[in-house]
Amino acid sequence: MPNQDSGVPSPAELAAAVGGLERSRDAVLACCTGLSGDAWAHVDSPNDSSNDGAGRWTVADILEHMLLFERRYTAGLEESLRQPPNPEWAAQTANKDAATAQAAVVRTPLVAPATMQPRGGIAPAELLAQWTAARAATIAMAVRPGQALKSHTHPHRILGTISAYQGLLFIAAHTDRHRLQIERCLAAATPRS
């Protein structure tokens, strides 16, 4: 059993984080695998103010944003794990596990940073393959044995200081949020003009 003072997640905590990453990955793959060329061009309602890109981002754009986010956020978690543990981690990250998942549920519109805005130009099949590979890298990072994922922290633009463990929870929640946006695009079946 990991010593909670060490910042190593318990087996149940790690299973929850990895399970969320796998479940959200599988849901995106179920949603996007086998889409026709036209389906990748569908946009969601311009009245959906809960997501960046509402009325502008296609299914392919959303997946590209998810790819850019996954790579950048996982790289940030890797960087936090290379730094010394935060001696104040327990106090600074207390009671934020559930809030981390809720932070991905946007109640007011957020605009993705420029580095995470889709630029287009990647074929949908390639986007899906690259995103799947990025998720595999995130999961591989998460399951490396003995990591003090809880005592290594980083700043989050909504929650303040969160742990690398909580960052993994956020990645899964962010994926779910945008998978729902993709589902709305497909339900609307409105190709971008």
C-alpha positions as CSV (number, residue, x, y, z in Angstrom):
1,M,0.0,0.0,0.0
2,P,1.5,3.4,-0.9
3,N,2.3,5.8,1.9
4,Q,-0.2,8.7,1.3
5,D,2.5,11.1,2.6
6,S,4.7,10.1,-0.3
7,G,2.2,11.4,-2.8
8,V,1.9,8.0,-4.6
9,P,-1.8,7.4,-5.5
10,S,-3.4,4.3,-4.0
11,P,-4.1,1.4,-6.3
12,A,-7.8,2.4,-6.3
13,E,-7.0,6.1,-7.2
14,L,-4.6,5.1,-10.0
15,A,-7.2,2.6,-11.3
16,A,-9.8,5.4,-11.3
17,A,-7.5,7.8,-13.2
18,V,-6.4,5.3,-15.8
19,G,-10.0,3.9,-16.1
20,G,-11.2,7.4,-16.9
21,L,-8.6,7.8,-19.5
22,E,-9.4,4.5,-21.1
23,R,-13.2,4.9,-20.9
24,S,-13.1,8.4,-22.4
25,R,-10.7,7.2,-25.2
26,D,-13.0,4.3,-26.0
27,A,-16.0,6.6,-26.1
28,V,-14.3,8.9,-28.6
29,L,-13.2,6.0,-30.7
30,A,-16.8,4.6,-30.7
31,C,-18.0,8.0,-31.8
32,C,-15.5,8.8,-34.5
33,T,-14.3,5.5,-36.0
34,G,-15.9,4.9,-39.4
35,L,-17.3,8.4,-39.9
36,S,-17.8,9.4,-43.5
37,G,-15.9,12.3,-45.0
38,D,-19.1,14.5,-44.8
39,A,-19.6,13.7,-41.1
40,W,-16.1,15.1,-40.2
41,A,-17.3,18.5,-41.6
42,H,-20.4,18.8,-39.3
43,V,-20.5,21.6,-36.8
44,D,-22.6,22.0,-33.7
45,S,-25.1,24.7,-33.1
46,P,-23.9,28.3,-33.0
47,N,-26.2,28.7,-30.0
48,D,-24.1,26.2,-28.0
49,S,-22.1,28.7,-25.9
50,S,-20.7,26.1,-23.6
51,N,-17.9,25.1,-26.0
52,D,-15.1,27.0,-27.8
53,G,-15.7,26.8,-31.5
54,A,-19.5,26.6,-31.2
55,G,-20.9,27.0,-34.7
56,R,-17.3,27.1,-36.1
57,W,-15.5,23.9,-35.2
58,T,-16.2,20.8,-37.2
59,V,-15.8,17.3,-35.8
60,A,-12.3,17.2,-37.2
61,D,-11.5,20.6,-35.6
62,I,-12.7,19.3,-32.2
63,L,-10.6,16.2,-32.5
64,E,-7.6,18.3,-33.5
65,H,-8.1,20.5,-30.5
66,M,-8.3,17.4,-28.3
67,L,-5.0,16.2,-29.9
68,L,-3.2,19.5,-29.3
69,F,-4.6,19.6,-25.7
70,E,-3.6,16.0,-24.9
71,R,0.0,16.5,-26.1
72,R,0.5,19.8,-24.4
73,Y,-1.2,18.9,-21.1
74,T,0.6,15.5,-20.9
75,A,3.9,17.2,-21.6
76,G,3.1,19.7,-18.8
77,L,2.4,16.8,-16.4
78,E,5.7,15.1,-17.4
79,E,7.5,18.4,-16.7
80,S,5.9,18.6,-13.2
81,L,7.1,15.1,-12.5
82,R,10.7,16.1,-13.3
83,Q,10.5,18.9,-10.7
84,P,10.9,18.4,-7.0
85,P,7.7,17.4,-5.1
86,N,5.7,20.3,-3.8
87,P,6.0,20.2,0.0
88,E,2.6,21.9,0.3
89,W,0.8,19.6,-2.1
90,A,-1.6,18.1,0.4
91,A,-3.0,21.4,1.5
92,Q,-2.9,23.0,-2.0
93,T,-4.7,20.1,-3.7
94,A,-7.0,19.0,-0.9
95,N,-10.6,18.3,-2.0
96,K,-10.0,19.0,-5.6
97,D,-10.4,15.5,-7.1
98,A,-14.1,15.9,-7.8
99,A,-13.7,19.6,-8.7
100,T,-11.1,18.7,-11.3
101,A,-13.7,16.6,-13.3
102,Q,-16.3,19.4,-12.9
103,A,-13.8,22.0,-14.2
104,A,-14.2,20.5,-17.6
105,V,-17.9,21.2,-17.5
106,V,-17.9,24.7,-18.8
107,R,-20.7,27.0,-17.6
108,T,-19.3,30.1,-19.3
109,P,-17.6,30.0,-22.6
110,L,-13.8,29.4,-22.6
111,V,-11.6,30.2,-25.5
112,A,-8.8,27.7,-26.1
113,P,-5.3,29.2,-26.0
114,A,-3.9,29.8,-29.5
115,T,-1.6,26.8,-29.1
116,M,-4.7,24.6,-28.8
117,Q,-6.7,26.1,-31.6
118,P,-7.3,23.8,-34.6
119,R,-5.4,24.8,-37.8
120,G,-6.8,22.1,-40.1
121,G,-4.9,20.3,-42.8
122,I,-4.7,16.9,-41.1
123,A,-6.8,14.1,-42.6
124,P,-9.4,12.8,-40.2
125,A,-8.0,9.3,-40.1
126,E,-4.6,10.7,-39.3
127,L,-6.1,12.9,-36.6
128,L,-7.8,9.9,-35.0
129,A,-4.5,7.9,-35.1
130,Q,-2.5,10.7,-33.7
131,W,-5.0,11.4,-30.9
132,T,-5.1,7.6,-30.0
133,A,-1.3,7.6,-29.9
134,A,-1.2,10.7,-27.7
135,R,-3.7,9.0,-25.3
136,A,-1.6,5.9,-25.2
137,A,1.4,8.1,-24.2
138,T,-0.7,9.7,-21.4
139,I,-1.8,6.3,-20.1
140,A,1.8,5.0,-20.3
141,M,3.0,8.0,-18.3
142,A,0.2,7.5,-15.7
143,V,1.0,3.8,-15.0
144,R,4.8,4.1,-14.5
145,P,5.3,2.4,-11.1
146,G,5.8,4.4,-7.9
147,Q,5.3,7.9,-9.3
148,A,4.3,10.5,-6.7
149,L,1.6,11.8,-9.0
150,K,-0.1,13.6,-6.0
151,S,2.9,15.5,-4.7
152,H,4.0,16.9,-8.0
153,T,1.8,19.9,-8.9
154,H,1.2,22.4,-11.6
155,P,-1.0,25.5,-12.1
156,H,-4.4,25.1,-13.6
157,R,-6.1,28.2,-15.1
158,I,-9.4,27.5,-13.3
159,L,-8.5,25.4,-10.2
160,G,-5.2,26.9,-9.2
161,T,-2.7,24.4,-8.0
162,I,-3.6,20.8,-8.8
163,S,-1.6,17.5,-8.7
164,A,-0.4,15.5,-11.7
165,Y,-2.9,12.9,-10.5
166,Q,-5.7,15.5,-10.7
167,G,-4.4,16.5,-14.1
168,L,-5.1,13.0,-15.3
169,L,-8.6,13.3,-14.1
170,F,-9.0,16.6,-15.9
171,I,-7.7,15.1,-19.2
172,A,-10.4,12.4,-19.1
173,A,-13.1,15.0,-18.2
174,H,-11.9,17.4,-21.0
175,T,-12.2,14.4,-23.4
176,D,-15.7,13.7,-22.3
177,R,-16.7,17.3,-22.7
178,H,-15.5,17.5,-26.3
179,R,-16.9,14.0,-27.1
180,L,-20.3,15.4,-26.2
181,Q,-19.6,18.3,-28.5
182,I,-18.8,15.9,-31.3
183,E,-22.0,14.0,-30.6
184,R,-23.9,17.2,-30.9
185,C,-22.2,18.0,-34.2
186,L,-23.2,14.6,-35.6
187,A,-26.8,14.9,-34.3
188,A,-27.1,18.3,-35.9
189,A,-25.8,16.9,-39.2
190,T,-25.1,20.4,-40.5
191,P,-22.0,20.6,-42.6
192,R,-19.9,23.8,-42.4
193,S,-20.5,26.0,-45.4
